[in-house]
Structures are given as C-alpha cells and as structure tokens.
Amino acid sequence: MEVGSLTVTVEEKQQESGVDPLKDGAVAVKDGAQVLAPEAALKAKEAKPAPERKRARNLSEDKRFKLFSGSANRPLTEEIGRHIGVPVGEAKLQRFADGEVYFQLLENVRGVDVFVVQPTCYPVDQNLVELLVMIDALKRASAARITVVVPYYGYARQDRKDRPRVAISAKLIADLLTTAGANRALFVDLHAAQIQGFFNIPVDHLFASPVLVSYFRELNLPNLIVVSPDAGGVERARFFAQKVGAPLAIVDKRRTDMNVTEVMHVIGDVKGKTCLIIDDIIDTAGTLVKTVDALYANGATSVYACASHAVLSGPAIDRIANSRLEQVIVTNTVPLREAAQKLPKIKVLSIAGLLGAAIESIHMETSVSTLFS
C-alpha cells in the first residue's frame, strides 16, 4: 500500500478553518515567507516605543535615591548633593581607640538606589577599609543597588606585574570592592584605563578634562603646546591637545626607583612656546619639577601644569613652590592639605557638577557618555 505525501500551506489551513488571513493581527504566508496583514502592518508602523523614564525636577523628590559620604572628602559629597538637590544621608561614622572603623546608617535604605562617595586618598588604607565597611552596612540594610563613587582610586599605579614577585594591587582592590557588595562603580581619571577590566560589575569612567579644558580655553595662553610628562600619558595629552587646538610634545622619562625619575629629553619643539603639562596624578612632584626644568632647558617661555588628582605627598608642596611653574591647576577629587591651599601657584577646580550629572544619569538610566565631551 503506497503512502502519498500531503502538503498543506498555512493559508489553506486558515481558509479551511474559516480564518481570514487578512484580518487584523493575522499572519499570511506568501511564497514561503510570513507577511503581516495590511491592517496589522499599519498598526506596527504606528506603534511607538515605550517612553523613557522621565527625570524628576529634583532628585530630592525621588524616595528611591540616597547619597552617602565617607570621611575622606565630605565637602565634595556635599557639593555634589547641592548640584543634584539631595542632602547627604545621615550616618554615624566613628573610630575606636585603636583606629577600628565603626559605621551605622541612621535612615532606612531598603530598596533604595544608594551612591557612596569616598576617594581612597591619604591615609589610603584607612579610607579604603572605611569604604568597604560602608558598603557592607548598606548591603546588610537591603539597599537595592550600591554604587561606589571613587573620585581617586588608590593603588591604581600597581596595575601590572612590572617586576618579579610583586602584587597587582589595583586588581585586589577591585575584588575587595565587589566582594564587599558594590553593584556598580564610578571613577575619575584612572591611572590606567585597563583597570576597568579588573571589575566584574559595571564601571563608569569619567574624565576631568572637560573641566580643565574649559579653564584653559578661557585662559587663552599664547603659543600653547601640550606636553605629556611620560610615554604612558600620551593618549591623555593628545586628547587634551585636540580639545584646545594645540600641538603635542612628549618628555622621555625613565624611572630609576619608586618616586625617583630621571628626565632624558624632550620630543617636540617647545622653543618660544607656552607649555602645558598634562598628568593624572601629582604625588611627590618630582617628575613634574624635572619636566619643567627640561622644558625650560629646551627654550620654553613659560610652563603651566594641570592634573586630576593632587595627592601632593612628601615634599611636593615645597617643590612646586620653589619651581619655575607659573600655575598648577588641579581638581577637588582629593582634599588639599592646608599648606597646599595657601600656595598661590595651586588653583583648584571643582568636578562636583560633573560627578553630580553622572550620578543622576546612572540613577535615571540615561547615557553617561555625553559627559565625556
């Protein structure tokens, strides 16, 4: 007995069952392809995407948002709060006699989107542990999401194994923050961009350059040339040079020991030019002062410097005061010591507005990339 094959199209089945393939919402099959009925296709064209979440006139109206601060740079947190219209959350932060940190939240954060601002600047280890304890307290208080806002990321300079038997401390800190309970991180001018890859949580990396570029555009220095103090900072300096419309020079630097550098020579023509040194961190200012001397030795008429993080440890302030620098422009990611605040050569620009805009965008789930320009 032969068995014949039977092929029935979807259209034939719909006709047999009394279903009109051209009715609203029906799908017809034409030449083996599915085609929407005319009415359904028209509705599909008229369909609008789901509306974006509307931004509140002021984040203070949003009960699912809170901002907390550690002790490392509370003035910056308060300034951020003023920009976004939110007061700093109430908490008790104390230390025992032996230095052990104690942190207690004084308000409810259950189901709340929380942002904690704490740069890991000097004293680095104390501020880092303080941040970890705060994250743990927020996690145990059932915060919906914890975003750590770290304007200055300590240990960022130890981002690779450049010598035998050394730690990659930048990765260790990333693991500690994640293990403590951070769900997201926001940084400013990491020493090495690849540190973002050390985290298994979303990371937003901001640059202080928009604030610094605006200042130097208004300053309008004559015959300006942007200088990178080492090969590692070329990309940062090139970006800055493009924004201010200036050429680029590079100083060849060789490090002989930790915090000890030897400047070799300048790559680029700086004769008769106003030089602007671009760096991310000014620590002991040893590199900075030697770079200034090298530029003047090559014919520079004046030298300025700017950096995102004014760590200014050890003899940094004396070195800057006694140098031939015209001015050093920094941001307030790190609080300045009293001696640095009194030094006329050092000018501080605030990045509170930049951080506030980023925090607001993260909370409202809108793009942060617009802040990079």
C-alpha positions as CSV (number, residue, x, y, z in Angstrom):
1,M,0.0,0.0,0.0
2,E,1.5,3.3,-1.1
3,V,1.6,6.2,1.2
4,G,1.3,9.6,-0.5
5,S,2.7,12.8,0.9
6,L,0.4,15.6,1.7
7,T,1.5,19.3,1.9
8,V,-0.9,21.9,3.3
9,T,0.1,25.6,3.5
10,V,-0.8,27.8,6.4
11,E,-3.0,29.8,4.1
12,E,-5.0,26.7,3.1
13,K,-5.5,25.7,6.7
14,Q,-6.7,29.2,7.6
15,Q,-9.2,29.1,4.7
16,E,-10.5,25.6,5.7
17,S,-10.9,26.7,9.3
18,G,-12.7,29.9,8.3
19,V,-9.9,32.2,9.4
20,D,-9.3,35.2,7.1
21,P,-5.6,35.7,6.8
22,L,-6.1,39.4,6.0
23,K,-7.9,40.2,9.2
24,D,-6.3,42.3,11.9
25,G,-3.3,40.6,13.6
26,A,-3.3,37.6,11.2
27,V,-0.2,36.4,9.5
28,A,-0.3,35.3,5.9
29,V,2.2,33.1,4.1
30,K,3.3,34.2,0.7
31,D,5.9,32.3,-1.3
32,G,7.0,30.6,1.9
33,A,7.5,33.9,3.9
34,Q,5.4,35.2,6.7
35,V,3.7,38.6,5.9
36,L,1.7,40.8,8.2
37,A,-1.8,41.6,7.1
38,P,-2.2,45.2,5.8
39,E,-4.1,46.4,9.0
40,A,-1.6,44.7,11.3
41,A,1.4,46.2,9.3
42,L,-0.2,49.6,9.6
43,K,-0.5,49.3,13.4
44,A,3.0,48.0,13.6
45,K,4.3,51.2,11.9
46,E,2.2,53.4,14.1
47,A,3.4,51.6,17.3
48,K,5.6,53.8,19.5
49,P,8.5,52.6,21.7
50,A,8.0,52.6,25.4
51,P,8.6,56.1,26.8
52,E,11.9,56.7,28.6
53,R,11.7,57.2,32.3
54,K,11.1,60.8,33.0
55,R,13.6,62.7,35.0
56,A,12.3,64.3,38.2
57,R,12.6,68.0,38.6
58,N,14.8,67.4,41.6
59,L,16.3,64.1,42.9
60,S,15.0,65.1,46.3
61,E,11.6,64.1,45.1
62,D,12.8,60.6,44.4
63,K,12.4,58.4,47.5
64,R,14.4,55.6,45.9
65,F,17.7,57.6,45.8
66,K,20.2,58.4,48.6
67,L,23.7,59.8,48.7
68,F,26.2,59.0,51.5
69,S,29.7,60.1,52.2
70,G,32.8,58.7,53.9
71,S,35.2,60.9,55.8
72,A,37.8,61.2,53.1
73,N,36.3,64.1,51.2
74,R,32.9,65.1,52.6
75,P,33.0,68.7,51.2
76,L,33.0,67.2,47.7
77,T,30.0,65.0,48.6
78,E,28.1,67.9,50.0
79,E,28.8,70.0,46.9
80,I,27.6,67.1,44.7
81,G,24.4,67.0,46.8
82,R,23.8,70.7,46.2
83,H,24.2,70.2,42.4
84,I,21.6,67.4,42.3
85,G,19.4,68.8,45.1
86,V,19.8,65.9,47.6
87,P,21.2,66.2,51.1
88,V,23.9,63.8,52.3
89,G,22.4,60.8,54.1
90,E,22.6,60.6,57.9
91,A,25.0,58.0,59.3
92,K,27.3,57.6,62.3
93,L,31.0,57.2,61.3
94,Q,33.4,56.8,64.2
95,R,36.6,55.1,65.1
96,F,37.6,53.1,68.2
97,A,40.7,54.0,70.2
98,D,42.8,51.6,68.1
99,G,41.6,53.1,64.8
100,E,39.0,50.4,64.0
101,V,36.1,52.0,62.0
102,Y,32.5,51.9,63.1
103,F,29.7,52.8,60.7
104,Q,25.9,52.9,61.3
105,L,23.2,54.0,58.9
106,L,20.7,56.4,60.6
107,E,18.0,56.1,58.0
108,N,16.2,53.4,56.0
109,V,17.8,52.3,52.7
110,R,15.7,49.2,52.0
111,G,15.1,49.0,48.2
112,V,17.0,52.3,47.6
113,D,19.5,53.2,44.9
114,V,22.5,54.3,47.0
115,F,25.6,56.2,46.0
116,V,28.6,56.3,48.3
117,V,31.3,58.9,47.7
118,Q,34.7,58.1,49.1
119,P,38.1,58.7,47.4
120,T,40.8,56.3,48.6
121,C,43.4,59.1,49.2
122,Y,45.7,59.6,52.2
123,P,45.5,57.8,54.5
124,V,44.8,55.3,51.8
125,D,44.3,52.1,53.8
126,Q,42.1,53.7,56.4
127,N,39.8,55.3,53.7
128,L,39.7,52.1,51.8
129,V,38.6,50.0,54.8
130,E,36.1,52.7,55.7
131,L,34.6,52.4,52.2
132,L,34.4,48.6,52.5
133,V,32.7,48.8,55.9
134,M,30.1,51.3,54.5
135,I,29.4,49.0,51.5
136,D,28.8,46.0,53.8
137,A,26.5,48.0,56.1
138,L,24.4,49.1,53.1
139,K,24.3,45.6,51.7
140,R,23.0,44.2,55.0
141,A,20.5,47.1,55.2
142,S,19.0,45.7,52.0
143,A,19.9,48.6,49.6
144,A,18.6,47.8,46.1
145,R,21.8,48.9,44.4
146,I,25.1,50.2,45.8
147,T,27.3,52.4,43.5
148,V,30.7,53.4,44.8
149,V,31.8,56.8,43.6
150,V,35.6,56.8,44.0
151,P,37.0,60.1,42.6
152,Y,40.5,59.0,43.3
153,Y,41.3,55.3,43.0
154,G,44.2,54.4,45.3
155,Y,46.6,51.6,44.3
156,A,45.9,52.3,40.6
157,R,49.6,52.6,39.9
158,Q,50.1,49.0,40.7
159,D,48.1,47.7,37.7
160,R,50.5,45.2,36.3
161,K,53.4,42.9,37.2
162,D,56.3,45.1,36.1
163,R,58.8,43.4,38.3
164,P,59.3,39.8,39.7
165,R,57.2,38.8,42.7
166,V,55.1,42.0,43.1
167,A,51.3,42.3,43.6
168,I,48.8,43.6,41.2
169,S,47.2,45.7,43.9
170,A,44.7,47.5,41.6
171,K,43.0,44.1,40.9
172,L,43.0,43.2,44.5
173,I,41.1,46.5,45.4
174,A,38.6,45.8,42.6
175,D,38.0,42.3,44.1
176,L,37.6,43.8,47.6
177,L,35.0,46.3,46.5
178,T,33.0,43.7,44.6
179,T,33.1,41.2,47.4
180,A,32.0,43.8,49.9
181,G,28.8,44.3,47.9
182,A,29.3,47.1,45.4
183,N,27.0,46.7,42.4
184,R,28.5,49.5,40.3
185,A,31.5,51.8,40.3
186,L,32.2,55.3,39.2
187,F,35.7,56.6,38.8
188,V,37.5,59.7,37.7
189,D,40.7,59.5,35.6
190,L,42.0,56.1,36.4
191,H,45.8,55.9,36.2
192,A,45.4,53.1,33.7
193,A,42.2,52.6,31.7
194,Q,42.5,48.8,31.7
195,I,41.7,48.8,35.5
196,Q,38.0,48.9,34.4
197,G,38.5,45.3,33.2
198,F,39.5,44.2,36.7
199,F,35.9,44.6,37.8
200,N,33.1,42.1,37.2
201,I,30.5,44.8,37.8
202,P,29.6,47.8,35.5
203,V,32.1,50.6,35.7
204,D,31.7,54.2,34.5
205,H,35.0,56.0,33.9
206,L,34.8,59.8,33.8
207,F,37.5,62.3,32.8
208,A,38.2,65.6,34.4
209,S,39.3,67.0,31.1
210,P,36.0,68.9,30.3
211,V,36.5,71.0,33.4
212,L,40.2,71.5,32.8
213,V,39.8,72.3,29.1
214,S,37.2,74.9,29.8
215,Y,39.5,76.7,32.2
216,F,42.4,76.8,29.7
217,R,40.2,77.9,26.8
218,E,39.2,80.9,28.9
219,L,42.8,81.5,29.9
220,N,43.8,81.6,26.1
221,L,47.5,81.2,26.6
222,P,49.7,82.3,23.7
223,N,51.7,79.8,21.6
224,L,50.4,76.9,23.6
225,I,51.8,73.4,23.4
226,V,50.5,70.5,25.4
227,V,53.2,68.2,27.0
228,S,52.9,64.7,28.2
229,P,55.4,64.1,31.1
230,D,55.9,60.4,30.0
231,A,55.0,58.0,27.3
232,G,52.2,56.5,29.3
233,G,50.2,59.7,29.3
234,V,50.4,60.4,25.6
235,E,46.8,59.5,24.9
236,R,45.5,61.7,27.7
237,A,47.7,64.6,26.5
238,R,46.7,64.1,22.8
239,F,43.0,64.3,23.7
240,F,43.6,67.5,25.6
241,A,45.7,69.0,22.8
242,Q,42.9,68.3,20.3
243,K,40.3,70.0,22.5
244,V,42.4,73.2,22.9
245,G,43.7,73.1,19.4
246,A,47.4,72.9,20.3
247,P,50.4,70.7,19.2
248,L,51.8,67.9,21.3
249,A,55.2,67.3,22.9
250,I,56.5,64.3,24.9
251,V,59.1,64.2,27.6
252,D,61.1,60.9,27.7
253,K,61.1,59.8,31.4
254,R,63.0,56.9,32.9
255,R,62.2,55.8,36.4
256,T,65.2,54.7,38.5
257,D,63.3,53.9,41.7
258,M,59.9,54.4,43.3
259,N,59.1,58.2,43.3
260,V,62.5,58.8,41.6
261,T,62.7,59.7,38.0
262,E,65.3,60.9,35.5
263,V,64.2,63.1,32.6
264,M,66.1,62.4,29.5
265,H,65.0,64.6,26.6
266,V,62.0,66.4,25.1
267,I,60.4,65.1,21.9
268,G,58.9,68.0,20.1
269,D,59.7,71.7,19.5
270,V,58.9,73.8,22.6
271,K,61.2,76.7,21.9
272,G,59.3,80.0,22.4
273,K,56.2,78.2,23.4
274,T,53.9,78.2,26.5
275,C,54.0,74.6,27.7
276,L,51.1,72.9,29.5
277,I,52.0,69.7,31.2
278,I,49.0,67.2,31.5
279,D,49.1,64.5,34.1
280,D,46.6,62.4,36.1
281,I,48.4,62.4,39.4
282,I,50.8,64.8,41.1
283,D,52.3,62.8,44.0
284,T,55.7,64.0,45.2
285,A,56.0,66.4,42.2
286,G,59.5,65.0,41.5
287,T,58.5,64.1,37.9
288,L,56.7,67.5,37.4
289,V,59.7,69.6,38.5
290,K,62.2,67.8,36.4
291,T,59.8,68.0,33.4
292,V,59.6,71.8,34.0
293,D,63.4,72.1,34.1
294,A,63.7,70.0,30.8
295,L,61.2,72.2,29.1
296,Y,62.9,75.5,30.1
297,A,66.2,74.0,29.0
298,N,64.7,73.4,25.6
299,G,63.6,77.0,25.2
300,A,60.1,77.2,26.7
301,T,59.0,80.7,27.7
302,S,56.6,79.6,30.4
303,V,55.2,76.4,31.9
304,Y,51.9,75.5,33.4
305,A,50.7,72.2,34.7
306,C,47.4,70.5,35.4
307,A,46.3,67.2,36.9
308,S,43.2,65.5,38.0
309,H,44.4,64.3,41.4
310,A,46.5,66.5,43.7
311,V,47.9,63.8,46.0
312,L,50.8,66.1,46.9
313,S,52.6,63.9,49.4
314,G,56.0,64.4,51.0
315,P,58.0,67.4,49.6
316,A,55.5,68.1,46.8
317,I,54.3,71.4,48.0
318,D,57.8,72.8,48.6
319,R,59.0,71.5,45.2
320,I,56.1,73.3,43.5
321,A,56.6,76.5,45.5
322,N,60.3,76.6,44.6
323,S,59.8,75.6,40.9
324,R,59.5,77.8,37.8
325,L,55.9,76.8,37.3
326,E,53.5,79.6,36.6
327,Q,50.5,77.8,37.9
328,V,49.3,74.3,38.8
329,I,45.6,73.5,38.2
330,V,44.0,70.5,39.9
331,T,40.6,69.3,40.8
332,N,39.0,68.5,44.1
333,T,38.9,64.7,43.8
334,V,41.4,64.8,46.7
335,P,41.1,67.3,49.5
336,L,44.2,69.6,49.6
337,R,46.3,69.9,52.7
338,E,46.3,73.3,54.4
339,A,49.8,74.2,53.1
340,A,48.7,73.5,49.5
341,Q,45.6,75.6,49.9
342,K,47.8,78.6,51.0
343,L,50.1,78.2,48.0
344,P,49.1,80.8,45.3
345,K,50.5,78.7,42.5
346,I,47.9,76.0,43.1
347,K,44.4,76.5,41.8
348,V,41.5,74.1,42.4
349,L,38.6,73.4,40.0
350,S,35.5,71.6,41.2
351,I,34.3,68.4,39.5
352,A,31.2,68.2,41.7
353,G,28.9,69.2,38.8
354,L,30.4,66.5,36.6
355,L,30.0,63.8,39.2
356,G,26.5,65.0,40.0
357,A,25.4,64.7,36.4
358,A,26.9,61.2,36.2
359,I,25.2,60.1,39.4
360,E,21.9,61.5,38.1
361,S,22.3,59.7,34.7
362,I,23.2,56.4,36.4
363,H,20.1,56.6,38.6
364,M,17.8,57.6,35.8
365,E,19.4,55.0,33.5
366,T,20.3,57.6,30.8
367,S,23.5,57.9,28.8
368,V,26.7,58.9,30.7
369,S,28.8,59.2,27.5
370,T,27.5,62.7,26.8
371,L,29.7,63.8,29.8
372,F,32.9,62.8,28.1
373,S,32.9,65.8,25.8
